[in-house]
Amino acid sequence: MGKVYLVGSGPGDPELVSLKAYRLINEADVILVDRLVLGVKDLISKGKQVIDIGKTSSEHKFSQDAINALLVELSEKYEKVVRLKGGDPYIFGRGGEEATFLREKGVEFEVVPGITSASAVPALFSIPLTYRGVSSSVTIITGHEMEEKEEELDWSALAHLKGTLVILMGVGTLGKNVEKLLKNGMPADTPVAIIEKGFTEDARIVCGTLGNIVEVVEKEEVKPPAVIVIGDVVRIREKLILHSTRKGGEK
């Protein structure tokens, strides 16, 4: 039986892939790729066996159960199976679930961390998630509900955070989540930045406040994938933007 590698590909820029991830991509007998690996696909040599298991909010080529079973099946046929995941496997990538399943089935596995888009995408657009005197903590949440929700987020606690709130996969539920934050006491003038398609040529940022960001997003027709940053660190961007080398449009 072979070994499965749960490999984080980072935010989509091939130059931000770790040396270990790059080596495993080249050594793998078969690679299962997510939708959000983006430009990292270019690192996969021609002729390599690749299985596209990418998911969107409206289309799942493979259910999670099917992916779990496929990993086990492939490990019985190949020595090195790479599950190439966007960002970091253990940050909203369901890598923990896959690892648990593999352990239960007696399959050897290894997790290779990747740079999460939660920090990389804001950095690309000159937003430091922490900044002395402004924010000393970061909270990352998912913007959409799980298929089998176990518990509701504590929106009151989130609304009273003094640090930075980052929401992944939150464009589709932006209105609902903003309403919960406002209802629980987060000030309407709290700065918000939404960065669309971070490490692509179509990357852009739209900014507003908690009170108007839903309207801004609708007007600008922002689409996923996007990273949402809420907090005073968004204002720091104005100090840095003249010196930024980031690509993409701005609103």
Rosetta blueprint (number, residue, H / E / L):
1 M L
2 G L
3 K E
4 V E
5 Y E
6 L E
7 V E
8 G E
9 S L
10 G E
11 P L
12 G L
13 D L
14 P H
15 E H
16 L H
17 V L
18 S L
19 L H
20 K H
21 A H
22 Y H
23 R H
24 L H
25 I H
26 N H
27 E H
28 A L
29 D L
30 V E
31 I E
32 L E
33 V E
34 D L
35 R H
36 L H
37 V H
38 L H
39 G H
40 V H
41 K H
42 D H
43 L H
44 I L
45 S L
46 K L
47 G L
48 K L
49 Q E
50 V E
51 I E
52 D E
53 I L
54 G L
55 K E
56 T L
57 S L
58 S L
59 E L
60 H E
61 K L
62 F L
63 S L
64 Q H
65 D H
66 A H
67 I H
68 N H
69 A H
70 L H
71 L H
72 V H
73 E H
74 L H
75 S H
76 E L
77 K L
78 Y L
79 E L
80 K E
81 V E
82 V E
83 R E
84 L E
85 K E
86 G L
87 G E
88 D L
89 P L
90 Y L
91 I L
92 F L
93 G L
94 R L
95 G H
96 G H
97 E H
98 E H
99 A H
100 T H
101 F H
102 L H
103 R H
104 E H
105 K L
106 G L
107 V L
108 E E
109 F E
110 E E
111 V E
112 V E
113 P L
114 G L
115 I L
116 T L
117 S H
118 A H
119 S H
120 A H
121 V H
122 P H
123 A H
124 L H
125 F L
126 S L
127 I L
128 P L
129 L L
130 T L
131 Y E
132 R L
133 G L
134 V L
135 S E
136 S L
137 S L
138 V E
139 T E
140 I E
141 I E
142 T E
143 G L
144 H L
145 E L
146 M L
147 E L
148 E L
149 K L
150 E L
151 E L
152 E L
153 L L
154 D L
155 W H
156 S H
157 A H
158 L H
159 A H
160 H L
161 L L
162 K L
163 G L
164 T E
165 L E
166 V E
167 I E
168 L E
169 M L
170 G L
171 V L
172 G L
173 T L
174 L H
175 G H
176 K H
177 N H
178 V H
179 E H
180 K H
181 L H
182 L H
183 K H
184 N L
185 G L
186 M L
187 P L
188 A L
189 D L
190 T L
191 P E
192 V E
193 A E
194 I E
195 I E
196 E E
197 K L
198 G L
199 F L
200 T L
201 E L
202 D L
203 A L
204 R E
205 I E
206 V E
207 C E
208 G E
209 T E
210 L L
211 G L
212 N L
213 I H
214 V H
215 E H
216 V H
217 V H
218 E H
219 K H
220 E H
221 E L
222 V L
223 K L
224 P L
225 P L
226 A E
227 V E
228 I E
229 V E
230 I E
231 G L
232 D L
233 V H
234 V H
235 R H
236 I H
237 R H
238 E H
239 K H
240 L H
241 I H
242 L H
243 H H
244 S L
245 T L
246 R L
247 K L
248 G L
249 G E
250 E E
251 K L
